[in-house]
Amino acid sequence: MVAQGSASLVEALQVGALIEELDIADLRARASTAPDVQFVFDNLERGSRNHLRAFVRQLNSRGATYAPSHLSRADFDAIVTSPMERGRSAVGDRSPDRESNPGPFHYE
């Protein structure tokens, strides 16, 4: 992947999208029944979805495309056509949208 990504900016963006896609697939395959572990996995996946959106957006702005190889086309399209997501804090998040749903961990 390093060699491929070193060839050009478009190739680097392609490799970045591939890495994020792999991360999403891996995290989904390792779902956990432990709430604290799943909370971390959910946040990691959210970050990877945002990164995938950013890489695909940059590719599109350069006239290039990305074809998913580890996610279904439907899952990929759902990710890249949805808006960027904000994360959730596990500690003391008092933003307006968090008052009624503080998440699994809320320490004061």
Summary of the structure (lengths in Angstrom):
residues: 108
radius of gyration: 16.2
end to end distance: 43.8
largest distance: 49.4
contacts: 265
relative contact order: 0.14
helix: 58%
strand: 0%
